[in-house]
Amino acid sequence: MPNRLAHETSPYLLQHANNPVHWHPWGQEALEKSKQEEKPIFLSIGYSACHWCHVMEHESFESQEIADYLNEHFVSIKVDREERPDLDQIYMNAVQLLTGHGGWPMSVFLTPELMPFFGGTYWPPTAGRGMPGFDQVLRAVVDAWENRREVALQQSRLLTERLQRIGLGSAESTEIPPGRVSMAVRQMEQSFDPKHGGFGSAPKFPHTMNIDLLMRHFAETRNEQLLPMVTTTLDKMAMGGIYDHLGGGFARYSVDEYWLVPHFEKMLYDNALLIANYVDAYRLTKNENYARVVKESCDYILRDMTDEQGGFHSTEDADSEGEEGKFYVWSPEEVDKLLGDPVVAQRFRQVYDITESGNFEGHSIPRLKKSIAQYAQDLGTTEDELRNEMRQAREVLFNARCKRIRPGKDDKILASWNGLMIEAFAKAGATFQNEVYIDAAKKAATFVLEQMTDKAGRLLHTYRHGHAKLPGYLDDYSYLASAMFALYEATFDTKWLEHSQQLIDTAIEHFYDKESGGFFYTADDHEQLIARNKDFYDHSVPSGNGVAALVLAKLGKLLSNEKYLQLAKETMSAAADVLQKHPIAAGQLLIAYDYLQQPGSEVVIAAADRASCDELLRAIHHRYQPNTLFVLAIEGEDLGAKLQPMVSGKSPLDGQPTVYVCENFQCNAPVSASEYLAT
């Protein structure tokens, strides 16, 4: 018989709807039940693409014996961390304080007042693999609650006080010492893997915000030691098994240092951030391989992760048919049979490392151990010929793979992650003059703005199958404000600029800390929890404070809005301790801080009509200019009062597109398009 999760929209919660555990969703019914019955809460947090979440469900939550014990002694609550990142933040901090590490599934035991007193991550059903059994953990928690409750309550109070302090961040200093970006870059240099790319050893994550910071710092300093850290990392990721060579897109991370064996789940946010990285790397280097990765990854999102209404779905699972990675791996026999031509098959197996022994549990994940150019030399053919042959072979295998049973997909649409992907598509579309990508960004943006807002016009965090719910978080507002700004930069349609400003204004009204600066993760009218966090650190996604500060800085400069610039600076001051002590962990904040420190420039392109400046705009979108803002002023078009200070008095000279470069609210003498591009 289904439990209370059967009426939820989250695919993760629905996966547990038929467990014998009497699961509740987070809500008043469960919280009141805990208080009335004086039972502790067992809070289980995970997400649909999480492999070990599936394992724990099968081993423990489908066990009638464990379910009976949970049902008797606890009020059990299941939470999708992607729907409730506010809860995930608070209780992940608790687990890390209790155990020294964190992860998912997260398992936390709370008092009826929602204060944590014990927690961990995955436990096997019975003792094994050097871990206590979940059955033992449950008995120990019940023993503590029934026989030593005051000790448990005292621990929960102390732990909650620490969580509240952590949530607000340290306020020891509001001064940011000079050289924070250089310090973070030095730390990256120390952890950089020059052979395989990336930072640190296994497991290896993309660290997209730090890659972004490195590119920006290289553009400013032209320090030749920086660019190889970017290009080696991007090259090796695109060659490794973390990249889907057949279908495009990236998996979450690599379990090894070589980028060979991924954790096969594909997350929308990873792909959005990596697409943006590769777009910027292409702008910086003009490496066509980066363009290929961008296009293949964008096409993957359009093909497999886009809702018919335009929003982008959240994740694809690591597992299919109960096995991790089964959808993605190959044997030599399969390749030979599908490709037919023994010469082509042999080449494909050699190039993509498809071997009898395999590179993953007896099977092979396609990956490039060398570049196509190097393989062409080894095989005595041209790079173009081999590249074309491999492209056709990949297409054959991709079509065959489409007939396999796909991994499960979480098709909910999250406002925040959609913001990241909208920005990625806007940048890719502008850079490669691809209207399909621009249209995808517009359609997704329109969908979120129209379908994921409440009657008051406030954002809702999640949407699935016609139902939007849950008040938006800081990430929803800041990521979408940034996405709308990117759409303005890609199209020069001022309506997107207006949306960006409206979103950031709402964030200021409901999330900004007027006393200490910086943005809370939840709004001032959000459900009251045991802590209200300010998140300054990057995690798998960028810090909402860092993104908000960068948007404020860009809008402030573009619209000559001193209030926005001041709020961006105050946010930096609120994060001063983080930037002083752990700059490498706050790449997005450093990007915003660096942007505020740099003089930058605002460029007005004045033209008689759009067609006359198309070539100039294409060239501009092809350039890497992260500290430059552009305004397109077409004669006779009303840009609105907010852009008027920037464009006032600027017109095309002799009827030709004319470029006005402004710095610190002062403009240089106008130049022609060709003169500007020559600089």
C-alpha positions as CSV (number, residue, x, y, z in Angstrom):
1,M,0.0,0.0,0.0
2,P,1.5,3.4,-1.0
3,N,2.6,5.7,1.8
4,R,2.2,9.5,2.0
5,L,4.8,10.1,-0.6
6,A,2.4,8.9,-3.3
7,H,0.9,12.4,-3.7
8,E,4.2,14.2,-4.2
9,T,5.6,15.4,-7.5
10,S,9.3,14.8,-6.8
11,P,10.5,11.6,-8.7
12,Y,12.9,10.9,-5.8
13,L,10.0,10.9,-3.3
14,L,7.8,8.9,-5.6
15,Q,10.6,6.3,-5.8
16,H,9.9,5.6,-2.1
17,A,6.1,5.8,-2.3
18,N,5.7,2.0,-2.0
19,N,8.3,1.4,0.7
20,P,6.9,-0.3,3.9
21,V,8.4,2.7,5.8
22,H,5.6,5.1,6.7
23,W,7.3,8.0,5.0
24,H,6.0,11.5,5.4
25,P,7.0,14.5,3.2
26,W,8.4,17.4,5.1
27,G,5.4,19.3,6.4
28,Q,3.2,20.2,9.3
29,E,1.5,16.8,9.6
30,A,4.8,15.0,10.2
31,L,6.2,17.7,12.5
32,E,3.1,17.8,14.6
33,K,3.0,14.0,14.8
34,S,6.5,14.0,16.2
35,K,5.6,16.5,18.9
36,Q,2.3,14.9,19.9
37,E,3.8,11.4,20.1
38,E,7.2,12.6,21.5
39,K,9.0,10.6,18.9
40,P,12.3,11.6,17.3
41,I,12.3,12.3,13.6
42,F,14.3,10.2,11.2
43,L,15.1,12.6,8.3
44,S,16.4,11.0,5.1
45,I,17.7,13.3,2.4
46,G,18.8,12.3,-1.1
47,Y,18.1,12.8,-4.8
48,S,16.9,10.7,-7.6
49,A,20.2,10.2,-9.5
50,C,22.1,9.2,-6.3
51,H,23.4,5.6,-6.6
52,W,23.9,5.0,-2.9
53,C,20.4,6.4,-2.2
54,H,19.0,3.6,-4.4
55,V,21.2,1.1,-2.5
56,M,20.0,2.1,0.9
57,E,16.4,2.1,-0.3
58,H,16.7,-1.4,-1.6
59,E,18.7,-2.8,1.4
60,S,16.9,-1.0,4.3
61,F,13.8,0.9,3.3
62,E,12.3,-2.0,1.4
63,S,13.1,-4.3,4.4
64,Q,9.9,-5.0,6.4
65,E,11.8,-5.7,9.6
66,I,13.6,-2.3,9.4
67,A,10.5,-0.5,8.3
68,D,8.5,-1.9,11.3
69,Y,11.2,-0.7,13.7
70,L,11.2,2.8,12.1
71,N,7.4,2.9,12.1
72,E,7.2,2.1,15.7
73,H,9.9,4.4,17.1
74,F,10.2,7.3,14.7
75,V,8.4,9.8,12.5
76,S,10.2,9.2,9.2
77,I,10.5,12.1,6.7
78,K,11.9,11.8,3.2
79,V,13.3,14.9,1.5
80,D,14.5,15.5,-2.0
81,R,17.6,17.7,-1.5
82,E,17.0,19.3,-5.0
83,E,13.5,20.5,-3.9
84,R,14.6,21.6,-0.4
85,P,18.2,22.7,-0.5
86,D,17.5,24.9,2.5
87,L,17.0,21.8,4.7
88,D,19.9,20.0,3.0
89,Q,22.3,22.9,3.8
90,I,21.3,23.0,7.5
91,Y,21.4,19.3,8.2
92,M,24.4,18.6,6.0
93,N,26.3,21.0,8.2
94,A,25.1,19.0,11.2
95,V,26.2,15.7,9.8
96,Q,29.6,17.2,8.9
97,L,30.0,18.5,12.5
98,L,29.0,15.1,13.9
99,T,31.0,12.9,11.7
100,G,33.6,15.0,9.9
101,H,32.2,14.2,6.5
102,G,29.0,14.3,4.5
103,G,27.2,12.9,1.5
104,W,24.0,11.3,0.3
105,P,21.9,9.6,1.4
106,M,22.0,11.8,4.4
107,S,20.5,10.3,7.5
108,V,19.8,12.6,10.5
109,F,17.9,12.1,13.7
110,L,16.0,15.2,15.1
111,T,14.2,16.1,18.2
112,P,10.5,17.1,17.7
113,E,11.9,20.7,17.7
114,L,13.9,19.8,14.6
115,M,17.3,20.0,16.4
116,P,19.7,17.3,15.2
117,F,21.3,15.0,17.8
118,F,22.8,12.2,15.7
119,G,23.5,11.6,12.0
120,G,25.5,10.0,9.2
121,T,25.2,9.1,5.5
122,Y,24.8,5.6,4.1
123,W,24.7,2.6,6.5
124,P,24.3,-1.0,5.3
125,P,21.3,-2.8,6.8
126,T,23.5,-4.9,9.1
127,A,27.1,-4.4,10.2
128,G,29.6,-4.9,7.4
129,R,32.3,-3.2,5.3
130,G,33.7,-1.7,8.4
131,M,30.4,0.1,9.2
132,P,27.8,-0.4,11.8
133,G,24.4,-1.7,10.5
134,F,21.5,0.6,10.1
135,D,19.6,-1.8,12.5
136,Q,22.3,-1.1,15.2
137,V,22.2,2.6,14.6
138,L,18.4,2.7,15.0
139,R,18.5,0.7,18.3
140,A,21.3,2.9,19.7
141,V,19.3,6.1,18.8
142,V,16.1,4.7,20.4
143,D,18.1,3.7,23.5
144,A,19.5,7.2,23.8
145,W,16.1,8.8,23.3
146,E,14.3,6.6,25.8
147,N,17.1,6.2,28.4
148,R,19.4,9.3,28.1
149,R,17.1,11.8,26.5
150,E,18.4,14.8,28.4
151,V,21.9,14.1,27.1
152,A,20.5,13.9,23.6
153,L,18.6,17.1,24.0
154,Q,21.6,18.9,25.4
155,Q,23.7,17.8,22.5
156,S,21.0,18.9,20.0
157,R,20.9,22.3,21.6
158,L,24.6,22.8,21.5
159,L,24.7,21.5,17.9
160,T,21.9,23.9,16.8
161,E,23.7,26.8,18.3
162,R,26.8,26.0,16.2
163,L,24.6,25.6,13.1
164,Q,23.1,29.0,13.7
165,R,26.6,30.5,14.0
166,I,27.8,28.7,10.9
167,G,24.8,29.8,8.9
168,L,25.4,33.5,9.5
169,G,29.1,33.2,8.7
170,S,32.0,34.8,10.7
171,A,32.0,38.5,11.1
172,E,35.6,38.9,12.4
173,S,36.5,41.3,9.6
174,T,34.9,43.3,6.9
175,E,38.2,44.2,5.2
176,I,39.4,42.1,2.3
177,P,43.2,42.0,2.1
178,P,44.7,42.6,-1.3
179,G,45.9,39.7,-3.4
180,R,43.0,37.3,-2.7
181,V,42.7,36.3,-6.4
182,S,46.4,35.7,-6.6
183,M,46.3,33.7,-3.4
184,A,43.6,31.4,-4.8
185,V,45.5,31.0,-8.1
186,R,48.6,30.0,-6.2
187,Q,46.6,27.4,-4.3
188,M,45.2,26.1,-7.6
189,E,48.7,25.9,-8.9
190,Q,49.7,23.8,-5.9
191,S,46.9,21.3,-6.4
192,F,46.9,21.3,-10.2
193,D,47.6,17.9,-11.9
194,P,49.8,18.8,-14.9
195,K,49.6,15.3,-16.4
196,H,45.8,14.6,-16.3
197,G,44.4,18.1,-15.6
198,G,42.1,19.1,-12.8
199,F,42.9,19.8,-9.2
200,G,43.8,17.3,-6.6
201,S,43.6,13.5,-7.0
202,A,40.7,11.0,-7.0
203,P,37.8,11.6,-6.9
204,K,38.2,14.5,-9.4
205,F,35.5,17.2,-9.9
206,P,35.4,19.8,-12.6
207,H,35.7,22.9,-10.4
208,T,34.1,25.0,-13.0
209,M,34.1,28.3,-10.9
210,N,37.8,28.0,-10.5
211,I,38.3,27.4,-14.2
212,D,36.3,30.5,-14.8
213,L,38.4,32.5,-12.4
214,L,41.6,31.3,-14.0
215,M,40.5,32.4,-17.4
216,R,39.6,35.8,-16.1
217,H,42.9,36.2,-14.3
218,F,44.8,35.1,-17.4
219,A,42.9,37.7,-19.5
220,E,43.9,40.4,-17.0
221,T,47.6,39.4,-16.3
222,R,48.6,37.4,-19.4
223,N,50.5,35.1,-17.0
224,E,51.4,32.3,-19.3
225,Q,51.4,29.7,-16.5
226,L,47.7,30.1,-16.0
227,L,46.2,29.1,-19.3
228,P,47.7,25.6,-19.4
229,M,45.8,24.8,-16.2
230,V,42.6,25.6,-18.0
231,T,43.3,24.0,-21.3
232,T,44.9,20.8,-19.9
233,T,41.9,20.3,-17.6
234,L,39.3,21.0,-20.4
235,D,41.2,18.8,-22.9
236,K,41.6,15.9,-20.5
237,M,37.9,16.0,-19.4
238,A,36.8,16.0,-23.0
239,M,39.0,13.0,-23.8
240,G,38.0,11.0,-20.7
241,G,35.1,8.8,-19.8
242,I,33.5,11.6,-17.9
243,Y,32.5,13.0,-21.3
244,D,29.8,11.1,-23.2
245,H,31.6,10.7,-26.6
246,L,28.5,9.3,-28.2
247,G,25.7,11.5,-27.0
248,G,27.4,14.6,-25.6
249,G,27.3,16.0,-22.1
250,F,29.3,15.3,-18.9
251,A,28.8,13.0,-16.0
252,R,29.0,14.3,-12.4
253,Y,32.7,13.6,-11.6
254,S,35.4,11.0,-12.1
255,V,36.2,8.4,-9.4
256,D,39.8,8.3,-10.6
257,E,42.5,10.9,-11.4
258,Y,42.4,10.2,-15.1
259,W,38.8,11.3,-15.8
260,L,38.2,7.7,-17.0
261,V,35.4,6.2,-14.8
262,P,32.7,8.7,-14.1
263,H,30.0,8.6,-11.5
264,F,27.6,8.2,-14.4
265,E,24.8,10.5,-13.3
266,K,24.4,13.5,-15.5
267,M,23.3,16.7,-13.7
268,L,21.8,19.8,-15.5
269,Y,24.0,22.2,-13.5
270,D,27.3,20.4,-14.3
271,N,26.5,20.6,-18.0
272,A,25.5,24.2,-17.8
273,L,28.6,25.3,-16.0
274,L,30.9,23.2,-18.2
275,I,29.2,24.5,-21.4
276,A,29.9,28.0,-20.2
277,N,33.6,27.1,-19.4
278,Y,34.1,25.6,-22.9
279,V,32.4,28.6,-24.6
280,D,34.8,31.0,-22.8
281,A,37.8,28.8,-23.5
282,Y,36.9,28.8,-27.1
283,R,36.6,32.6,-27.1
284,L,40.0,32.7,-25.4
285,T,41.8,30.2,-27.6
286,K,39.7,29.6,-30.7
287,N,40.3,25.9,-30.2
288,E,37.7,24.2,-32.4
289,N,37.6,21.1,-30.2
290,Y,36.0,23.3,-27.5
291,A,33.4,24.4,-30.0
292,R,32.6,20.7,-30.7
293,V,32.2,19.9,-27.1
294,V,29.8,22.9,-26.6
295,K,27.7,22.0,-29.6
296,E,27.5,18.3,-28.7
297,S,26.6,19.1,-25.1
298,C,24.0,21.7,-26.0
299,D,22.5,19.2,-28.5
300,Y,22.4,16.6,-25.7
301,I,20.4,18.9,-23.5
302,L,18.0,19.8,-26.3
303,R,17.5,16.2,-27.2
304,D,17.3,14.5,-23.9
305,M,16.8,17.0,-21.1
306,T,14.3,19.6,-22.5
307,D,10.7,19.6,-21.5
308,E,8.2,20.1,-24.3
309,Q,7.2,23.5,-22.7
310,G,10.8,24.6,-22.8
311,G,12.2,24.1,-19.3
312,F,15.2,21.9,-18.7
313,H,15.0,18.7,-16.7
314,S,17.2,18.1,-13.7
315,T,19.2,14.8,-13.9
316,E,19.8,11.5,-15.5
317,D,20.5,8.5,-13.2
318,A,23.8,6.7,-13.0
319,D,21.9,3.3,-13.1
320,S,20.0,1.5,-15.7
321,E,18.6,-2.0,-15.3
322,G,19.9,-1.9,-11.7
323,E,23.5,-1.5,-12.8
324,E,25.7,1.6,-12.6
325,G,26.9,2.7,-16.0
326,K,25.3,-0.1,-18.0
327,F,23.8,2.2,-20.5
328,Y,27.2,3.7,-21.5
329,V,29.6,0.8,-21.7
330,W,30.6,-1.5,-24.6
331,S,32.4,-4.7,-25.5
332,P,34.6,-5.3,-28.6
333,E,32.0,-7.8,-29.9
334,E,29.2,-5.2,-29.9
335,V,31.4,-2.7,-31.7
336,D,32.5,-5.2,-34.3
337,K,28.9,-6.3,-35.0
338,L,27.5,-2.8,-35.3
339,L,30.2,-1.2,-37.4
340,G,30.5,-4.2,-39.7
341,D,33.7,-3.0,-41.5
342,P,36.5,-4.8,-39.6
343,V,39.0,-2.0,-40.4
344,V,36.7,0.7,-39.1
345,A,35.8,-1.3,-36.1
346,Q,39.4,-2.0,-35.2
347,R,40.2,1.6,-35.5
348,F,37.3,2.6,-33.3
349,R,38.3,0.2,-30.7
350,Q,41.8,1.4,-30.7
351,V,40.9,5.1,-30.6
352,Y,38.2,4.8,-28.0
353,D,39.9,2.1,-25.8
354,I,37.3,-0.6,-26.3
355,T,39.2,-3.8,-25.2
356,E,38.6,-7.4,-24.2
357,S,39.6,-6.8,-20.6
358,G,37.8,-3.5,-20.5
359,N,38.5,-0.4,-18.4
360,F,35.4,-0.6,-16.1
361,E,34.3,-3.9,-14.5
362,G,35.0,-6.0,-17.6
363,H,33.4,-3.5,-20.0
364,S,34.7,-0.4,-21.7
365,I,33.8,3.2,-21.3
366,P,34.6,5.1,-24.5
367,R,37.5,7.5,-24.0
368,L,40.5,9.0,-25.8
369,K,43.9,8.1,-24.4
370,K,45.4,10.4,-27.0
371,S,44.1,13.1,-29.3
372,I,42.6,12.3,-32.7
373,A,45.6,14.0,-34.3
374,Q,48.0,11.7,-32.5
375,Y,45.9,8.6,-33.4
376,A,45.8,9.7,-37.0
377,Q,49.6,9.9,-37.1
378,D,49.8,6.4,-35.5
379,L,47.4,5.0,-38.0
380,G,49.0,6.7,-41.0
381,T,46.0,8.7,-42.0
382,T,45.0,12.4,-41.9
383,E,43.3,13.9,-38.9
384,D,40.3,15.0,-41.0
385,E,39.8,11.5,-42.4
386,L,40.0,9.8,-39.1
387,R,37.8,12.4,-37.4
388,N,35.1,12.0,-40.1
389,E,35.4,8.2,-39.8
390,M,35.1,8.2,-36.0
391,R,32.2,10.6,-36.2
392,Q,30.2,8.2,-38.5
393,A,31.1,5.3,-36.2
394,R,30.0,7.1,-33.1
395,E,26.7,7.9,-34.8
396,V,26.1,4.2,-35.5
397,L,26.8,3.3,-31.9
398,F,24.8,6.1,-30.6
399,N,21.7,5.0,-32.6
400,A,22.2,1.5,-31.3
401,R,22.6,2.8,-27.7
402,C,19.2,4.6,-28.1
403,K,17.5,1.2,-28.2
404,R,18.9,0.3,-24.8
405,I,17.0,0.8,-21.6
406,R,17.8,4.4,-20.6
407,P,18.8,5.5,-17.1
408,G,16.0,7.0,-15.1
409,K,15.4,10.7,-15.4
410,D,14.3,13.2,-12.9
411,D,12.1,15.5,-15.1
412,K,11.3,18.1,-12.5
413,I,12.3,21.7,-13.6
414,L,14.3,23.7,-11.0
415,A,14.3,27.5,-11.4
416,S,17.9,27.8,-10.3
417,W,19.4,25.1,-12.5
418,N,17.4,26.4,-15.4
419,G,19.0,29.8,-14.8
420,L,22.4,28.2,-15.2
421,M,21.4,26.4,-18.4
422,I,19.7,29.5,-19.9
423,E,22.9,31.4,-19.4
424,A,24.9,28.6,-21.0
425,F,22.7,28.5,-24.1
426,A,22.7,32.3,-24.4
427,K,26.5,32.4,-24.4
428,A,26.8,29.4,-26.8
429,G,24.1,30.8,-29.1
430,A,25.8,34.2,-29.3
431,T,29.3,32.9,-29.7
432,F,28.4,30.4,-32.5
433,Q,25.6,32.4,-34.1
434,N,23.2,29.6,-33.4
435,E,19.7,30.8,-33.2
436,V,18.4,27.4,-32.1
437,Y,20.4,27.8,-28.9
438,I,19.2,31.4,-28.4
439,D,15.6,30.3,-28.9
440,A,16.1,27.5,-26.4
441,A,17.3,30.0,-23.8
442,K,14.4,32.4,-24.6
443,K,11.8,29.6,-24.4
444,A,13.2,28.3,-21.1
445,A,13.4,31.8,-19.6
446,T,9.8,32.6,-20.7
447,F,8.6,29.3,-19.2
448,V,10.2,30.0,-15.8
449,L,8.9,33.5,-15.7
450,E,5.4,32.6,-16.7
451,Q,4.9,29.1,-15.2
452,M,7.1,29.2,-12.1
453,T,5.8,32.3,-10.3
454,D,3.1,32.7,-7.7
455,K,0.2,35.2,-7.8
456,A,2.4,37.9,-6.3
457,G,5.0,37.4,-9.0
458,R,7.5,35.6,-6.7
459,L,9.5,32.7,-8.0
460,L,8.6,29.1,-7.2
461,H,11.5,26.7,-7.0
462,T,10.3,23.5,-8.7
463,Y,7.8,22.5,-11.4
464,R,6.7,19.1,-12.6
465,H,3.8,18.0,-14.8
466,G,1.9,21.2,-14.6
467,H,2.4,21.9,-10.9
468,A,4.8,24.6,-9.6
469,K,5.5,24.8,-5.8
470,L,7.9,25.8,-3.0
471,P,9.0,29.4,-2.5
472,G,12.2,30.4,-4.4
473,Y,15.6,30.5,-2.8
474,L,18.4,32.9,-3.3
475,D,19.9,30.7,-6.0
476,D,16.7,30.8,-8.0
477,Y,16.7,34.6,-8.0
478,S,20.5,35.2,-8.5
479,Y,21.0,32.5,-11.2
480,L,18.0,33.7,-13.1
481,A,19.0,37.3,-12.8
482,S,22.4,36.4,-14.2
483,A,20.7,34.3,-17.0
484,M,18.5,37.2,-18.0
485,F,21.5,39.5,-18.2
486,A,23.3,36.9,-20.4
487,L,20.2,36.8,-22.7
488,Y,20.4,40.6,-22.9
489,E,24.1,40.4,-23.9
490,A,23.2,37.7,-26.5
491,T,20.3,39.5,-28.1
492,F,20.4,43.2,-26.9
493,D,16.7,42.9,-26.2
494,T,16.2,45.2,-23.2
495,K,13.2,43.2,-21.9
496,W,15.7,40.6,-20.6
497,L,17.7,43.4,-18.8
498,E,14.4,44.5,-17.2
499,H,13.7,40.9,-16.0
500,S,17.2,40.7,-14.6
501,Q,16.7,43.9,-12.6
502,Q,13.3,42.8,-11.4
503,L,14.7,39.5,-10.1
504,I,17.6,41.2,-8.3
505,D,15.3,43.8,-6.8
506,T,13.1,41.0,-5.3
507,A,16.2,39.3,-4.0
508,I,17.3,42.6,-2.3
509,E,13.8,43.1,-0.8
510,H,13.4,39.6,0.6
511,F,16.9,38.1,1.0
512,Y,19.3,40.9,1.7
513,D,20.6,41.3,5.3
514,K,20.2,45.1,5.8
515,E,22.2,44.9,9.1
516,S,25.3,42.9,8.2
517,G,25.2,42.7,4.4
518,G,25.0,39.7,2.1
519,F,22.1,37.6,1.1
520,F,20.3,34.9,3.2
521,Y,19.6,31.7,1.4
522,T,15.9,31.9,2.3
523,A,13.5,34.8,2.1
524,D,12.3,36.9,5.0
525,D,8.9,35.2,4.8
526,H,10.2,31.6,4.4
527,E,9.2,28.8,6.7
528,Q,11.1,29.2,10.0
529,L,13.8,26.6,10.4
530,I,16.4,26.1,13.1
531,A,18.9,28.3,11.2
532,R,18.9,30.8,8.4
533,N,22.0,30.5,6.3
534,K,24.1,32.8,4.2
535,D,26.0,30.6,1.8
536,F,29.3,32.2,0.6
537,Y,31.1,29.0,-0.5
538,D,30.9,27.3,-3.8
539,H,29.7,23.8,-3.8
540,S,28.7,21.8,-6.9
541,V,27.0,25.1,-7.9
542,P,28.2,28.6,-7.5
543,S,27.6,30.6,-4.3
544,G,24.3,32.5,-4.6
545,N,25.9,35.5,-2.9
546,G,28.7,35.4,-5.4
547,V,26.3,35.3,-8.4
548,A,24.1,38.0,-6.9
549,A,27.1,40.3,-6.2
550,L,28.3,39.9,-9.8
551,V,24.8,40.7,-11.2
552,L,24.6,43.7,-9.0
553,A,28.0,44.9,-10.2
554,K,27.2,44.4,-13.8
555,L,23.8,46.1,-13.5
556,G,25.3,48.9,-11.4
557,K,27.9,49.7,-14.0
558,L,25.6,49.3,-17.0
559,L,22.7,51.3,-15.5
560,S,24.9,53.8,-13.6
561,N,23.2,52.6,-10.4
562,E,25.2,53.4,-7.3
563,K,22.9,51.5,-5.0
564,Y,23.6,48.2,-6.8
565,L,27.3,48.8,-6.7
566,Q,27.2,49.6,-3.0
567,L,25.2,46.4,-2.3
568,A,27.7,44.3,-4.3
569,K,30.5,45.8,-2.2
570,E,28.6,45.2,1.1
571,T,28.2,41.6,0.1
572,M,31.9,41.3,-0.4
573,S,32.5,42.8,3.0
574,A,30.1,40.3,4.6
575,A,32.1,37.5,3.0
576,A,35.5,39.1,3.9
577,D,36.4,36.3,6.3
578,V,35.7,33.6,3.7
579,L,37.8,35.5,1.1
580,Q,40.6,36.1,3.5
581,K,40.9,32.5,4.9
582,H,39.5,30.2,2.1
583,P,39.6,32.1,-1.2
584,I,40.0,28.9,-3.3
585,A,36.6,27.7,-1.9
586,A,34.8,30.8,-3.0
587,G,35.6,31.2,-6.7
588,Q,32.3,32.8,-7.6
589,L,32.7,35.5,-4.9
590,L,36.3,36.1,-6.1
591,I,35.0,36.6,-9.6
592,A,32.5,39.2,-8.4
593,Y,35.2,40.8,-6.2
594,D,37.7,40.9,-9.0
595,Y,35.1,42.4,-11.4
596,L,34.4,45.2,-8.9
597,Q,38.2,45.9,-8.6
598,Q,38.9,46.0,-12.3
599,P,38.2,49.2,-14.2
600,G,36.4,47.3,-17.0
601,S,34.6,49.2,-19.7
602,E,31.1,49.8,-21.1
603,V,30.9,49.8,-24.9
604,V,28.1,51.5,-26.8
605,I,27.6,50.4,-30.4
606,A,25.6,53.1,-32.2
607,A,24.1,52.1,-35.6
608,A,21.5,53.1,-38.0
609,D,20.0,49.6,-38.1
610,R,20.8,46.1,-36.8
611,A,21.9,44.7,-40.2
612,S,24.7,47.2,-40.5
613,C,26.5,46.0,-37.4
614,D,25.9,42.3,-37.6
615,E,29.5,41.6,-38.5
616,L,30.7,43.7,-35.6
617,L,28.4,41.9,-33.2
618,R,29.6,38.5,-34.4
619,A,33.2,39.5,-33.8
620,I,32.4,40.9,-30.3
621,H,30.6,37.7,-29.3
622,H,33.6,35.7,-30.5
623,R,36.0,37.6,-28.2
624,Y,36.7,36.8,-24.6
625,Q,36.0,40.1,-22.8
626,P,34.7,39.2,-19.3
627,N,35.0,42.7,-17.9
628,T,33.4,44.5,-20.8
629,L,29.7,45.4,-21.0
630,F,28.0,46.2,-24.3
631,V,24.9,48.3,-25.3
632,L,23.5,48.3,-28.8
633,A,21.8,51.6,-29.6
634,I,19.9,51.5,-32.9
635,E,18.6,54.9,-34.1
636,G,15.0,55.4,-33.4
637,E,14.7,52.5,-30.9
638,D,13.7,53.4,-27.3
639,L,16.1,51.8,-24.9
640,G,14.3,53.1,-21.9
641,A,15.2,55.6,-19.2
642,K,17.6,53.3,-17.4
643,L,20.1,53.0,-20.3
644,Q,19.7,56.6,-21.3
645,P,22.7,57.9,-19.3
646,M,24.9,55.3,-21.1
647,V,23.7,56.1,-24.7
648,S,22.9,59.8,-24.4
649,G,24.6,61.7,-27.2
650,K,25.9,58.7,-28.9
651,S,24.9,58.2,-32.6
652,P,26.4,56.6,-35.7
653,L,28.8,58.8,-37.5
654,D,28.4,59.2,-41.2
655,G,25.6,56.5,-41.0
656,Q,28.2,53.8,-40.1
657,P,28.3,51.7,-36.9
658,T,30.3,53.7,-34.4
659,V,31.8,52.4,-31.1
660,Y,32.0,54.4,-27.9
661,V,34.2,53.0,-25.2
662,C,33.5,54.2,-21.7
663,E,35.4,53.7,-18.4
664,N,34.4,55.1,-15.0
665,F,31.5,56.9,-16.6
666,Q,33.7,58.7,-19.1
667,C,33.8,57.9,-22.8
668,N,36.7,58.0,-25.2
669,A,36.4,59.5,-28.7
670,P,34.2,57.4,-31.0
671,V,35.8,55.0,-33.4
672,S,34.7,52.9,-36.3
673,A,33.9,49.2,-36.1
674,S,37.2,48.3,-37.8
675,E,39.2,50.5,-35.5
676,Y,37.6,49.0,-32.5
677,L,38.2,45.4,-33.7
678,A,41.8,46.3,-34.4
679,T,42.4,47.1,-30.7
